[in-house]
Structure formats: structure tokens, C-alpha cells
Amino acid sequence: SSSSFPFINLFFTLLICNFLLLTANDEPRLVLFSGLNVNFVYIDKAMTWSKAQIHCRENYSDLASVRNKEDNNRITDVIPGRKTVWIGLFRDSWKWSDGSSLSFQYWSRNEPNGPTEICGAAYIENSGKWVDANCVNQFQFICYGKS
Ligand SMILES: [Ca+2]
């Protein structure tokens, strides 16, 4: 009968609202993978370098240090596609967010090139090679944690 119509309508409206709420949840998608002695965590949510650093320090250890070619390979194997992602690199002289120095360097051609670009990112499509970039760019990023 037509009298049950409003209830069916309400049911489906609630169902759709519920679905929208669930999908609107902005919890970033995490991909966890390990390097030697550390876990890397890919955060699929774009932030400035500083906000990414805060997020990593609050939830993990810090933004990722790429200590060697093997770390680089793990990162580029796991993160798909043509992304530029923040890593822990920044310039004072260049060092890692966790304070460690660069024992390994993997700059893209003609990088670092910017006097105003003092934060480091890995360009995944180009084998994860590094670029310096303006810190207020919003990129997805990689944290590390102790495994
Ligand atoms: Ca640059």
C-alpha cells in the first residue's frame, strides 16, 4: 500500500546518510611497510611539510629518513604512481627531520635548485629521487616508526 512509502523513504535516506558519514571520515589511509629496524608509514593525506612533521612526531617517530638505496626502494615499491611525497629532508644544511645527517643522497637532476625551497620530497615516478620544494606545498608523506 502507499502508506508504507514514507517509511521506506526514510529507511533509504538514513542508509544513504550513514554511508556518506562513513565515507566522509577523513582518517587517512595508511600503508605500513618495513625497512631495516624501522617501519615506514605512508599517509595518504596531503599536508604542508610542517604539519606532516607534527603528524609523524605525534603518531610515529618522525618524517621518514631515507638512509640508503634500500629504504628508497621500499618506499617507491609501495607508493603507487606519479606522486611527490614529503620525506624528512630539510635544509639547514640538508639533514633529516630526526636530526640525522645525510649519509646517502639521491637528488633528482638539477635539484636542489631553490633558494626558497628548503623542504625535501621524493618524486616517486622518478625512482623516488629527491627534489627541494616550497614547504607550504601540500603533499602526502611518509613517516617512520620503530619496528
Ligand atoms: Ca626544487
Boltz pocket constraint, residues with backbone or C-beta under 6 A from the ligand:
constraints:
  - pocket:
      binder: B
      contacts: [[A, 110], [A, 111], [A, 112], [A, 113], [A, 114], [A, 117], [A, 131], [A, 132], [A, 133]]
      max_distance: 6.0
